[in-house]
Amino acid sequence: MLWNEKLTGLNGYENRVAMKNTDVLVIGAGVMGASAAYHAARAGAHVRLIEQFRIGHSRGSSHGASRIIRLAYAQPEYVALAKSAYALWRDLERESGATLYFKTGGFDFGAPDAHGLAEIGHNYREQNIEHEMLDAAEIMRRFPQFRLPSDTVGFYQPDYGMLHADRCVATLAAQARAHGAEICEEEPVLKIVAHADSVEVHTTKTVHHAARVVLCAGSWMRPLLQQLGIHLPLVVQKEQVQYMPATNPSEFEIGRFPLFIHRFAGTTSLAAGFPVLGHACPKFLIDHIGARVEPEDDDRAVDVAMRERTRDYALEHVRGLTGEVVEAVSCRYTMTPDEDFLIDRHPLYPHLIMASPCSGHGFKFGSVVGEVLAELALRGATRHDIARFRLDRPGLRDV
Ligand SMILES: Cc1cc2nc3c(=O)[nH]c(=O)nc-3n(C[C@H](O)[C@H](O)[C@H](O)COP(=O)(O)OP(=O)(O)OC[C@H]3O[C@@H](n4cnc5c(N)ncnc54)[C@H](O)[C@@H]3O)c2cc1C
């Protein structure tokens, strides 16, 4: 069977495209690329996923044991997308048999004027999302692990949870393979050449020809996009998470300690704490305080100032920690100026799709972004609302 014969029923878009060496070539096997490959292969396309390192490596943004998944967003578009993301992660769990989502319940809290807090409460109410609004005393009565300023207000939402990040990426890649995708590891893409109806992808090993390409290169996006005539002010930031032991570890297990996001006035930088998953102790981070790095900069060294600042924050706001930091892990954010994602088709080559869903909050959406990308590649359109993420929006001007 020819590859394009398998694709009948996708609105005829594919029939206008001469099939090449592969139908859909996905560049980058972080959570977004692995998910795009999975969804495209599941739809019947011939898919090739190309990764410069090994699947599950720790030099990008998708590694580690835990990422927050939540409905708590200030913008309704993200709430809608998060609802689809929850459903698709559950579908993947059913299909694969893997446990990926751990329901913990969780808080967004801060002073009443904290960035985004009022809007989160508004969206919960508008969309009838189960939640409770609690003051500092009530939060600390229910969860004595917290030590919060008296003016703190918080929204508790029971569906808050953690995705086991490493397991999500491995499962997406395995299921992509099960649906027939080829996965090429340790094969860096060097050059992308777009033609009117196809794309050439030059790697260290060969030249691939594809009818459609999905580019999900994480913090390596900016230089690859530049090759395609797109100059974006994407900034790569070093981030770091800290694991801190507790005097009584059982107080920080799932069910005893909730996830939390502490929001502050006048900044999108936030502090977060996670119950125990995949490590012996809870995890803490303060984001947006790391140095800017270049995409090719492979510095993974632990930043001592970030470690100390996060440790001090945790000791001030959480009771029952020993004060040690037993492990710190480096990671990267790829930031857009407005902190919204980029998900769009190339303006001149619509068979080339670009996705930079990071800015520090993309992982949870990996399941639905993969579906979006597969739909854009195979049908030229998606059922999800991605207008907010378009390339030509004012918040993402060329530099
Ligand atoms: C510390 C930290 C905490 C976070 N917490 C959360 C959270 O709680 N909840 C949440 O939703 N999100 C969170 N995020 C954000 C989330 O992890 C990212 O949005 C997401 O992982 C981005 O995935 P990606 O696939 O776009 O990028 P990546 O995971 O970086 O994947 C890109 C892949 O492309 C490959 N690649 C790049 N260039 C090439 C090339 N030339 N050839 C071949 N392959 C190439 C890379 O090797 C890499 O594997 C967090 C991020 C960090 C760093």
The ligand as a MOL file (V3000), in Angstrom:
LIG
                    3D

  0  0  0     0  0            999 V3000
M  V30 BEGIN CTAB
M  V30 COUNTS 53 58 0 0 0
M  V30 BEGIN ATOM
M  V30 1 C 12.1780 23.1060 35.2140 0
M  V30 2 C 10.9590 23.0370 34.3410 0
M  V30 3 C 9.7280 22.8630 34.9230 0
M  V30 4 C 8.5830 22.8170 34.1290 0
M  V30 5 N 7.3860 22.6040 34.7240 0
M  V30 6 C 6.2920 22.4630 33.9750 0
M  V30 7 C 5.0690 22.0830 34.5700 0
M  V30 8 O 5.0030 21.8630 35.7790 0
M  V30 9 N 3.9800 21.9410 33.7890 0
M  V30 10 C 4.0330 22.1520 32.4410 0
M  V30 11 O 2.9990 22.0310 31.7830 0
M  V30 12 N 5.1930 22.4920 31.8330 0
M  V30 13 C 6.3120 22.6450 32.5560 0
M  V30 14 N 7.5020 22.9530 31.9700 0
M  V30 15 C 7.5520 23.2180 30.5210 0
M  V30 16 C 7.6150 21.9560 29.6990 0
M  V30 17 O 8.4650 21.0140 30.2830 0
M  V30 18 C 8.0120 22.3090 28.2690 0
M  V30 19 O 7.0290 23.2160 27.7760 0
M  V30 20 C 8.0740 21.1200 27.3490 0
M  V30 21 O 8.8550 20.0890 27.8990 0
M  V30 22 C 8.6450 21.5400 25.9870 0
M  V30 23 O 8.7390 20.3900 25.1830 0
M  V30 24 P 9.3670 20.4560 23.7180 0
M  V30 25 O 9.1210 19.1290 23.1130 0
M  V30 26 O 8.8590 21.6620 23.0130 0
M  V30 27 O 10.9300 20.7390 23.9500 0
M  V30 28 P 12.1290 19.7170 24.3380 0
M  V30 29 O 11.7120 18.8000 25.3890 0
M  V30 30 O 13.3560 20.5120 24.5620 0
M  V30 31 O 12.2830 18.8690 23.0160 0
M  V30 32 C 12.9000 19.3660 21.8490 0
M  V30 33 C 13.6540 18.2240 21.2510 0
M  V30 34 O 14.1550 18.6190 19.9630 0
M  V30 35 C 15.4350 18.0160 19.7970 0
M  V30 36 N 16.1540 18.7730 18.7820 0
M  V30 37 C 16.4630 20.0870 18.8280 0
M  V30 38 N 17.1690 20.4430 17.7360 0
M  V30 39 C 17.3000 19.3320 16.9890 0
M  V30 40 C 17.9590 19.0720 15.7590 0
M  V30 41 N 18.6370 20.0230 15.0780 0
M  V30 42 N 17.9140 17.8090 15.2670 0
M  V30 43 C 17.2350 16.8210 15.9400 0
M  V30 44 N 16.6210 17.0230 17.1290 0
M  V30 45 C 16.6490 18.2600 17.6400 0
M  V30 46 C 16.0410 18.1600 21.1850 0
M  V30 47 O 17.1490 17.3200 21.3780 0
M  V30 48 C 14.8770 17.8270 22.0710 0
M  V30 49 O 14.8100 16.4540 22.3770 0
M  V30 50 C 8.6780 22.9850 32.7230 0
M  V30 51 C 9.9290 23.1370 32.1320 0
M  V30 52 C 11.0710 23.1490 32.9270 0
M  V30 53 C 12.3870 23.2960 32.2440 0
M  V30 END ATOM
M  V30 BEGIN BOND
M  V30 1 1 1 2
M  V30 2 1 2 3
M  V30 3 2 2 52
M  V30 4 2 3 4
M  V30 5 1 4 5
M  V30 6 1 4 50
M  V30 7 2 5 6
M  V30 8 1 6 7
M  V30 9 1 6 13
M  V30 10 2 7 8
M  V30 11 1 7 9
M  V30 12 1 9 10
M  V30 13 2 10 11
M  V30 14 1 10 12
M  V30 15 2 12 13
M  V30 16 1 13 14
M  V30 17 1 14 15
M  V30 18 1 14 50
M  V30 19 1 15 16
M  V30 20 1 16 17
M  V30 21 1 16 18
M  V30 22 1 18 19
M  V30 23 1 18 20
M  V30 24 1 20 21
M  V30 25 1 20 22
M  V30 26 1 22 23
M  V30 27 1 23 24
M  V30 28 2 24 25
M  V30 29 1 24 26
M  V30 30 1 24 27
M  V30 31 1 27 28
M  V30 32 2 28 29
M  V30 33 1 28 30
M  V30 34 1 28 31
M  V30 35 1 31 32
M  V30 36 1 32 33
M  V30 37 1 33 34
M  V30 38 1 33 48
M  V30 39 1 34 35
M  V30 40 1 35 36
M  V30 41 1 35 46
M  V30 42 1 36 37
M  V30 43 1 36 45
M  V30 44 2 37 38
M  V30 45 1 38 39
M  V30 46 1 39 40
M  V30 47 2 39 45
M  V30 48 1 40 41
M  V30 49 2 40 42
M  V30 50 1 42 43
M  V30 51 2 43 44
M  V30 52 1 44 45
M  V30 53 1 46 47
M  V30 54 1 46 48
M  V30 55 1 48 49
M  V30 56 2 50 51
M  V30 57 1 51 52
M  V30 58 1 52 53
M  V30 END BOND
M  V30 END CTAB
M  END
